[in-house]
Amino acid sequence: MLCIGGNMSAQDKHTGHIDSKSTAQTSVKVDFIEINKVQVPFIFEKSKNLPVGSVQLVFVGGSADTNIAGLAKVSAKILNEGTRELGNVAFANRLESKAIRLYANAGLQTLGFDMSYLKEFEDESFSLLAMLLKDPNLTQQSLDKIKTLTLSQIARNESDFDDVAEENLNKILFKNTPLAIPLLGEKASIESITLKDAEAFLAKNLVLHRLIIIAGGDIQEEKLRANLINTLQSLPLGEAKQRLQLKASKEIDSIIVKKPTEQAFIYFGAPFDVVDKEKNYIAKVMSFILGGSGFGSRIMEEVRVKRGLAYSASLSISVGGVADYASGHLQTKLENKDEAIQVVKEVLNDFITNGATQEELDAAKAFLQGSEPLREERLSQRLNATFINYFRGLPLDYHKQELQRIGDLSLEELNSYIKSHKEILQMSFSIVE
């Protein structure tokens, strides 16, 4: 399910459900469907590999569009409880009998439905989707069930020390913004959610002016359009929501939490100032060399391979999404914590001061360009790439343009870029020990 959000590597990836390799398809295109005089963006690619269809309805809003932590997630989960008339079990049985998958989810900036079906059951799929949109199971019983499950998940997460450290880092880097609030919510906020809250959230978000449609598969485009119009014309017009854009804090801070653990969980991050968005592709190369290439990265090589100070170590740079920032993590023995942190700081300082080597640049180019066919082999991957580019206001093939620029990147250009980003030395730390 597509959930565009803060950390694109983790929070808001789009994973469709057409897993066939592409051997015969047309290019992905973006068009519009007129529904009740609203021009709804429509991303579509036909692929004849399997007799299946996939449709995602993405409504721009999500958890950033509410002041109640966890309300977006709770509301989306209620949508997975079937209709008021049929209830959860009977509605699920209707789906299962036709091998239809229909699932709702919410992210930082989106609320949406993910539907996949066999080609022969396209009409039945849209009929069930229409039923769900018109009569979701918004009952006190459903709400109580979802709140109980959510509170249980929050309690389990309190024992997931990676999760605790990451959430606390977000509270530092994105203080007083939606990114500082856990998507799942917090105990007090979940307990406070009422049925009226969920109804109001869904009424505000499930509207035509917020909708983007992504679809593909071995389906007839004109028939699909007709089904979409027929199913979605009952939605209210509503008000549009703009894409979220946040900045990471430049204030260095730290949060240390004591837990019953024999290991230290260390998350760290810093702002990353994007002056020229046309050079974001260089940040990808910088990120790969510094901490995103596993055992070949600077961070992993120095912290784990050479010194044995950490079980795992990484660092990545996120640009072009909801916020531009650098972040990483270490998992170490308690007695190695301070030394591991010091080595990370030394590696960063050396990298910013002296830059990368030609060998590192060549390895980054080879990997990033060589792995492109893997990122394009599935229909869901191509649709997702197009959606992300569209959502960010970029050319639809921007990811391919970036690869061409990476291929042309010189070591001089790379090191000039690296040395201009001293702000990533201003690392804040969140530690569970």
C-alpha positions in Angstrom: 0.0 0.0 0.0 1.3 3.4 -0.9 2.1 5.7 2.1 4.1 8.7 1.2 5.8 10.0 4.2 8.8 11.3 6.0 11.4 8.7 5.6 10.9 7.3 2.1 13.2 4.4 2.8 11.0 3.2 5.6 7.8 5.0 6.2 6.1 5.6 3.0 7.1 3.0 0.2 4.5 1.8 -2.3 4.3 -1.9 -2.7 1.8 -3.1 -5.3 0.6 -6.7 -5.8 1.4 -7.4 -9.4 4.6 -9.4 -9.2 5.0 -10.6 -12.7 8.1 -9.7 -14.6 7.6 -7.3 -17.4 8.2 -8.5 -20.9 5.4 -6.8 -22.9 4.1 -3.5 -21.8 3.6 0.0 -22.8 5.2 2.9 -20.9 3.5 4.2 -17.8 1.5 7.3 -18.5 -0.3 10.0 -16.4 -3.7 11.2 -17.6 -6.9 12.4 -15.9 -10.4 11.0 -15.3 -13.2 13.4 -15.0 -15.5 12.5 -12.0 -18.2 15.0 -11.1 -16.3 17.7 -13.0 -13.1 17.0 -11.0 -10.0 16.1 -13.0 -8.6 13.2 -11.0 -4.9 12.2 -11.9 -4.8 8.7 -13.4 -1.5 6.8 -13.7 -1.8 3.7 -15.8 0.2 1.0 -17.5 -1.1 -2.0 -19.4 0.8 -5.3 -18.9 -0.3 -8.7 -20.4 1.9 -10.9 -18.4 -0.8 -12.2 -16.1 -4.6 -11.9 -16.3 -4.8 -9.6 -13.2 -5.5 -6.0 -12.4 -4.3 -3.7 -9.7 -5.8 -0.4 -8.6 -4.7 2.0 -5.9 -6.8 4.9 -4.7 -4.5 7.4 -3.0 -6.1 10.3 -1.1 -3.6 13.0 -0.1 -4.0 13.7 3.6 -3.0 11.0 6.0 -1.8 11.4 9.6 -0.4 14.8 8.9 -4.0 16.0 8.4 -5.1 15.4 12.0 -4.1 16.6 15.5 -4.9 13.2 17.1 -1.9 10.9 17.0 -2.9 7.5 15.5 -6.3 8.6 14.2 -5.3 8.0 10.5 -4.1 4.5 11.2 -7.2 3.6 13.3 -9.5 5.0 10.7 -7.8 3.1 7.9 -8.0 -0.2 10.0 -11.8 0.4 10.4 -12.0 0.4 6.6 -10.6 -3.2 6.7 -13.5 -4.3 9.0 -15.9 -4.7 6.0 -19.3 -2.9 5.7 -21.8 -2.1 8.3 -24.4 -4.3 6.6 -22.3 -7.4 6.0 -19.8 -7.0 8.9 -16.1 -8.1 8.8 -16.5 -11.8 8.3 -19.1 -11.8 5.6 -17.4 -9.1 3.6 -14.1 -10.9 3.9 -15.7 -14.1 2.6 -17.1 -12.2 -0.4 -13.6 -11.0 -1.2 -12.0 -14.4 -0.7 -14.6 -16.3 -2.8 -13.4 -14.3 -5.9 -9.7 -14.1 -4.9 -10.0 -10.3 -4.5 -7.6 -8.4 -2.3 -8.9 -5.1 -0.9 -6.9 -3.3 1.8 -6.8 0.2 3.3 -3.9 1.8 5.0 -2.7 5.3 6.0 0.7 6.9 6.0 2.1 10.3 6.9 0.6 12.0 3.8 -1.9 9.5 2.4 -4.9 7.4 3.0 -5.8 4.9 0.5 -7.1 1.6 -0.9 -5.1 -1.2 -2.6 -7.1 -3.6 -4.7 -6.0 -6.5 -6.9 -8.1 -9.0 -8.7 -8.3 -11.6 -11.4 -9.3 -10.0 -14.8 -12.5 -12.0 -14.9 -13.7 -10.6 -11.5 -13.1 -6.9 -12.3 -16.7 -5.9 -12.0 -17.2 -7.8 -8.8 -14.1 -6.1 -7.3 -15.5 -2.6 -8.1 -18.9 -3.6 -6.7 -17.4 -4.6 -3.4 -15.2 -1.4 -3.3 -18.3 0.7 -3.9 -20.1 -1.1 -1.0 -17.1 -0.3 1.3 -16.9 3.3 0.3 -20.7 3.9 0.8 -21.1 1.8 4.0 -17.9 1.2 6.0 -18.3 -0.6 9.2 -18.1 2.6 11.3 -19.5 1.1 14.5 -18.4 1.3 18.2 -17.7 -2.4 18.1 -15.2 -2.0 15.2 -13.6 1.0 16.8 -13.2 -0.7 20.2 -11.6 -3.7 18.5 -9.1 -1.6 16.5 -8.2 0.5 19.6 -7.5 -2.6 21.6 -5.3 -4.1 18.9 -3.5 -0.7 18.4 -2.8 -0.4 22.1 -1.4 -3.9 22.2 0.9 -3.0 19.3 2.1 0.2 21.1 2.8 -1.9 24.2 4.9 -4.4 22.1 6.8 -1.5 20.5 7.9 -0.3 23.8 10.0 -3.4 24.0 11.4 -2.9 20.5 14.4 -0.8 21.3 15.2 0.0 17.7 11.7 1.5 17.4 12.1 3.5 20.6 15.4 4.9 19.5 14.1 5.8 16.0 11.0 7.5 17.4 13.0 9.6 19.8 15.4 10.7 17.0 12.4 11.9 15.0 11.3 13.9 18.1 14.7 15.6 18.0 15.0 16.2 14.2 11.4 17.1 13.6 10.2 18.7 16.8 6.7 20.2 16.7 5.9 18.6 13.2 3.8 15.6 12.2 7.0 13.6 11.7 7.7 13.8 15.5 4.5 11.9 16.2 4.4 8.0 15.8 2.2 6.9 13.0 0.7 4.3 15.2 -0.1 6.9 17.8 0.4 7.0 21.6 -1.5 5.3 24.4 -3.4 8.4 25.6 -4.3 9.6 22.0 -5.6 6.2 21.0 -7.7 5.9 24.1 -9.2 9.3 23.4 -10.4 8.5 19.8 -14.1 8.5 19.4 -16.3 7.2 16.6 -17.0 10.8 15.6 -13.3 11.4 15.2 -12.9 8.5 12.8 -16.0 9.5 10.9 -14.8 13.1 10.6 -11.3 12.1 9.4 -12.7 9.8 6.7 -15.2 12.3 5.6 -12.4 14.9 5.2 -10.0 12.6 3.4 -12.1 10.4 1.2 -12.9 13.2 -1.3 -12.3 13.6 -5.1 -10.1 16.7 -4.8 -7.5 14.7 -2.9 -7.6 11.6 -5.1 -4.9 10.1 -7.3 -5.5 6.8 -9.1 -2.7 4.3 -9.9 -3.7 1.2 -12.0 -2.3 -1.4 -14.3 -2.4 -5.0 -15.5 -4.1 -7.0 -18.2 -7.2 -4.8 -18.1 -8.9 -2.7 -20.7 -8.3 1.0 -20.0 -11.7 2.2 -21.1 -13.6 -0.4 -19.1 -11.5 0.5 -16.1 -12.3 4.2 -16.5 -16.0 3.4 -16.6 -15.8 1.3 -13.5 -13.8 4.0 -11.7 -16.3 6.7 -12.6 -19.3 4.6 -11.6 -17.7 3.6 -8.3 -16.2 6.9 -7.2 -18.9 9.4 -8.3 -20.6 9.1 -4.9 -17.6 10.6 -3.2 -17.9 14.2 -2.1 -15.8 16.9 -3.8 -14.0 18.0 -0.6 -10.9 20.2 -0.4 -7.5 19.6 -1.8 -4.4 19.0 0.4 -0.9 20.1 -0.6 2.1 17.9 -0.3 3.9 18.3 3.1 7.4 19.9 3.2 9.4 19.9 6.4 12.9 20.9 7.5 15.1 19.0 10.0 16.1 20.9 13.1 19.6 22.4 13.1 19.8 22.2 16.9 22.0 19.5 18.2 20.3 17.4 20.9 20.3 14.0 22.4 17.9 11.6 24.2 19.1 8.7 26.3 16.7 6.1 27.5 17.5 3.4 30.0 16.0 -0.1 29.3 16.7 -3.6 30.4 19.1 -4.4 27.6 22.7 -5.6 27.2 23.1 -3.8 23.9 23.0 -0.1 22.9 20.7 1.0 20.2 22.0 4.2 18.7 20.2 6.3 16.1 21.6 9.5 14.8 20.7 12.2 12.3 21.3 15.7 11.0 19.8 18.2 8.6 20.9 18.0 4.9 20.6 21.4 3.2 19.4 21.1 -0.4 20.3 24.3 -2.3 19.9 23.0 -5.8 17.4 20.1 -6.3 18.9 19.4 -9.7 21.9 18.0 -7.8 19.9 15.6 -5.6 21.3 12.7 -7.6 24.7 13.4 -6.2 23.3 12.9 -2.7 22.4 9.4 -3.7 26.0 8.6 -4.6 27.2 10.3 -1.4 24.8 8.3 0.6 25.8 5.0 -1.1 29.5 5.5 -0.4 29.1 6.8 3.1 26.7 4.4 4.7 24.2 2.8 2.3 26.2 0.1 0.6 26.5 -2.4 3.4 29.9 -3.9 4.0 31.4 -1.7 1.3 30.4 1.6 3.0 32.7 3.9 5.0 30.6 3.6 8.1 30.4 -0.2 8.1 34.1 -0.7 7.1 35.4 1.5 9.9 33.0 0.7 12.7 32.4 -3.0 12.3 34.9 -4.5 9.9 38.1 -2.8 11.1 37.2 -2.3 14.8 34.4 -4.7 15.6 32.5 -2.1 17.5 29.0 -2.7 16.2 26.8 -5.6 15.1 25.3 -3.3 12.5 26.0 0.2 11.2 24.4 2.3 8.5 23.9 5.9 7.3 21.7 7.2 4.5 20.8 10.6 3.1 17.1 11.2 2.2 16.4 14.0 -0.3 13.4 15.0 -2.3 10.8 13.6 0.1 8.9 15.2 2.9 12.2 16.3 4.5 15.9 16.4 3.5 18.1 14.9 6.2 20.8 12.3 7.0 20.2 9.5 9.5 21.9 6.3 10.6 22.0 3.7 13.3 24.4 1.5 15.3 23.8 -1.5 17.4 26.7 -2.2 19.8 27.7 -3.7 23.1 27.2 -1.3 25.9 30.9 -1.1 26.6 31.6 -0.1 22.9 28.9 2.6 22.7 31.0 5.7 23.2 33.9 4.5 21.0 31.5 3.5 18.2 29.9 7.0 18.3 33.3 8.6 18.2 34.4 6.6 15.2 31.2 7.6 13.4 32.0 11.2 14.0 35.6 10.7 12.8 34.4 9.0 9.6 32.0 11.7 8.9 34.5 14.4 9.5 37.1 12.7 7.2 34.5 12.2 4.5 33.4 15.8 4.5 37.0 17.0 4.6 38.6 14.7 2.0 35.7 13.4 0.0 35.4 10.1 -1.8 37.9 8.1 -3.9 37.6 7.3 -7.6 37.2 3.6 -6.7 34.3 4.4 -4.4 32.6 6.5 -7.1 33.1 3.8 -9.7 31.6 1.2 -7.4 28.6 3.4 -6.7 28.0 4.0 -10.4 28.2 0.3 -11.1 25.7 -0.6 -8.4 23.2 2.2 -8.9 23.1 1.8 -12.7 23.4 -2.0 -12.7 20.5 -2.5 -10.3 18.1 -0.3 -12.4 16.7 -3.3 -14.3 15.7 -4.9 -11.0 13.9 -1.7 -10.0 12.0 -1.7 -13.3 11.1 -5.4 -13.8 7.8 -5.4 -12.0 4.7 -3.4 -13.0 4.2 -2.3 -9.4 7.7 -0.9 -9.3 7.2 1.1 -12.5 3.9 2.5 -11.3 5.4 3.4 -8.0 8.3 5.2 -9.5 6.0 7.2 -11.7 3.7 8.0 -8.8 6.5 9.3 -6.6 7.8 11.5 -9.4 4.3 12.8 -10.1 3.7 13.4 -6.4 6.9 15.4 -6.0 6.2 17.5 -9.1 9.0 15.9 -11.1 9.2 14.7 -14.7 7.7 11.2 -14.9 11.0 9.6 -15.9 13.1 11.6 -13.4 14.6 8.5 -11.8 16.0 7.5 -15.2 17.3 11.0 -15.8 19.1 10.7 -12.4 20.8 7.5 -13.5 22.2 9.2 -16.6 23.5 12.1 -14.5 25.1 9.6 -12.1 26.9 8.0 -15.0 28.3 11.4 -16.1 29.3 12.4 -12.5 33.0 13.2 -12.1 35.0 12.7 -8.9 35.7 16.5 -8.8 31.9 17.3 -8.9 31.2 14.6 -6.2 33.8 15.8 -3.8 32.9 19.5 -4.3 29.3 18.5 -3.4 30.4 16.4 -0.4 32.6 19.2 1.0 29.7 21.7 0.8 27.6 19.7 3.2 29.3 20.2 6.6 25.8 20.4 8.2 25.7 16.6 8.5 28.4 16.9 11.1 25.8 18.4 13.4 24.6 15.0 14.5 21.9 14.5 17.1 21.7 11.2 18.9 19.0 9.0 20.3 20.2 6.1 22.5 18.6 3.2 24.3 21.0 1.6 26.7 
